Amino acid sequence: MNKPRIIRILIIFVGMMSIGLGIGFYFAGYYQSQTRPAIQGLLWPDPKQLQTFATIDQSGQMFGIDRLQGRWSMLFFGYTHCPDICPQTLAVFNDLYRQLQGSAAARDLQVIFVTLDPERDTTKRLQEYVGYFNPAFIGLGGTIDQIMSLAGQVGAFYMYGDKSATGDYVVDHTAAVFLIDPRGRLVAIFSSPHQVDSIRERYKMIREFVERQTNT
């Protein structure tokens, strides 16, 4: 076989491979676009199923995986001594909650604040803190092991600072909001900065998408 013919065969082979790859990428992209819409923060098609955990709510009652099932839940991890991001985020949650009132997207939504500072955040303090922003909000505490049983599953980062001479300290923590669906699956993560309009629209789109996928 002469050299020009070999070159022509190689060119044809490479061209066919390129076409094949192009078709493959096209259908892969098409399939993905049909199963995962372009919604920032959405974890799909691989939502994470949460496992059993045990925490204590602001009323002193046990709060586990069963109280996430059948509801849409927005989880935020922080602490009541937080000087900025926690009160700011809970204020955004309050605006979101009020804007959604009366809509289908609000009928089974619960907003949950999980303390990462159980040493100072007693049940009474949690009750007063979340109640200040909205009486419907849920505050979760307990022992550090109980809190870790939930925080570790969603990947909520936190780190304790050194104590001052007066015993005060800060807790560096994630500012993300974690969205759990009625099946107890982590389906989305909303990163900061949090803006009520953005969270509201993404929540509605994610909710509609997940419900549609669940019912098909």
N, C-alpha and C positions, 0 to 999 in steps of 0.2 A: 504494500500500500504506500503510495507516494505521500510526501510530506504535506502538500496543499490539501489533499483529501483528508488526512488526519486532522488538520487544523479545522476544516469545515465541519467534520463530525464533532469535534470538541465544542465548536461554537454552537452547533445545533443542540448538543447535550446540555450545555450551560444554559442556553435559552429556554429549553424545556424545563430544567430545574427551576429557573427563575419564575417561569409562569406558574409552575406547580406551587412554589412557595408563596407567590402572590395570591393565588386562589386560596391557599390555606390560611394566610393571614387575613384575607378578606372575610372568609366565613367565620374565623375565630373572632374577629372584631364584630361581625354581625351578630353572632350568638351572644357575645358578651353584652352588646348593646341591648339585646332583647331581655337579658336576665338581670342586668345591673345598670340602672339608670345613673346618669352623672350627677349624683347627689353627694356633696362634700360630707365626709365623715361616715358614710354608709359602709358597713362591714358585710359585704355580700359577694359571692354566695356562701361565705363561711362564717356565719354568726357563731358566737361562742356560747354553748350551753352552760349555764351556771350550775354548780353542784350545791349540795346541802351546806348551809352556813347557819350560824346562830348569833344574833345580836339582840340588844334590848332597846325598845323604843322609849320615847320621852314620857310615856305613861307607866313605864316599868314592866311592860309586857314583852314576851319573847317575839322576835321578828326574824323569820327565816324565809326560805325559798318559797314556801306556800303563800306568803303575803305579797310576793311579786307576781305570782301566777294569776292570770285573768285580768291583769292591769298593765297599763303602760307606765313605766317608772323612769324618772330622770334622777340620777344619783350624782351628788356632788360631795366630795370629801374635803374637809377643812377642820377648823376649830374655832371656838367662840371668842378666843382672844386675838384672832386674826385681825390685823389693822386695816386691811384694804380689800383684797380679792374676795374674801368670803362675804362680807356685807354687800359688796357691789354685785356679786353673782346672785345672791339671794334676792336682792332688789330687782334684778332682771327677771328672775323666776316669778316674783310676785306680779310684775307687769305682764309676763307671758300668761300666767295662770288667769289673771283677770281678763285679758284680751280673748282668751279661748272660752271663757264662760258662755254657756248657751250653745256651743258648737259640738258637733259629734266628736271632735278631737279632744274634748275636755271631759267627756262623760266618765272615762275610766283612767284618767291621768293622775299619778301621784308624784309629788316632788319630795325627794328624800335627801336630807342633809346628814352625812355620816361623819362623826367627829374622829379625828386622828389624835386627840388629846384627852383620853379617858381619865387621866390623873386629875385634871381640873374640870373637865366637862361632865358634871354629875347629871343624873336624870332631871333634877329640878332645873339646873342651869340650861340644859338642852331645851326643856319645855318652854322656858321663858324666852330663849334666844330665837327658836324657830317661830314661836307664837308672835313675836314682835313683827316679823316679816309677813306671816300669813298663818292664821290659826289652823288651816288645812294642811300645812306642811308637816312632814314627819321627821323627827330627829332620832338618829340611831347612835347608841353608845354601847357600853359594856366593858369587858376587859380588853386588853390589847390583843389577846389571842382571838377573842370573839370578833373584833373589828377586822383583824387580819384574815379571818375566814371568808370575808367578803372582799376587802380591799385587794387581797392577793389575787383573787380570781379575775378582776377586771384590769389589774395592772396599775392601781392607783399608787403613784410614787409619793413617798414622804420621808423626811429626815429631821430629827430633833437637833436643835441648836444647843449650845452650852448654856447652863443656867447662870444667871447673874447673881450678884451678892444678895439680892432680894428674893431669889428663887424663880424669877421670871425667865422665860425662854420662848423662842419662836419655833414654829414647825414649818419647814419648807415643804411644800406639797404641790401636787399637780393641780392645775386650774381647769382640767377637762371636765366635761359633763358626760356621763355615761348613760346611754338610752337602752333600757331593757324592755323587750316585748312581752306580751302576755304569756308566752311559753317559757319565760325565764331565760331568754337568750340575749346576750349583749349584741345588739344589732347596729349600733352607731356610737361614735365618739365625737363630741363637739369640742373643738379646741378654742382657747381664748384668742382674742378678746370676744366676750359674749355680747351679742346685740339681739334684742328681743325680736326684731323683725326677721333676722336671719334664722334664728333658732325656730321661730314659729313656722316659717315656710318650710324649712327642712324637715321639721318634725311631721308636718302634715304630709309631705311627699313620701317620707320614709314609711309612715304609718300606712298610707294607701298602698304603697308598693308591697310591703310585707304582708298585709292582709290579702292582697290579690294573689301573691305567690302561695300563701298558706291555703287559700281556698281552691287553688287549681290542682 
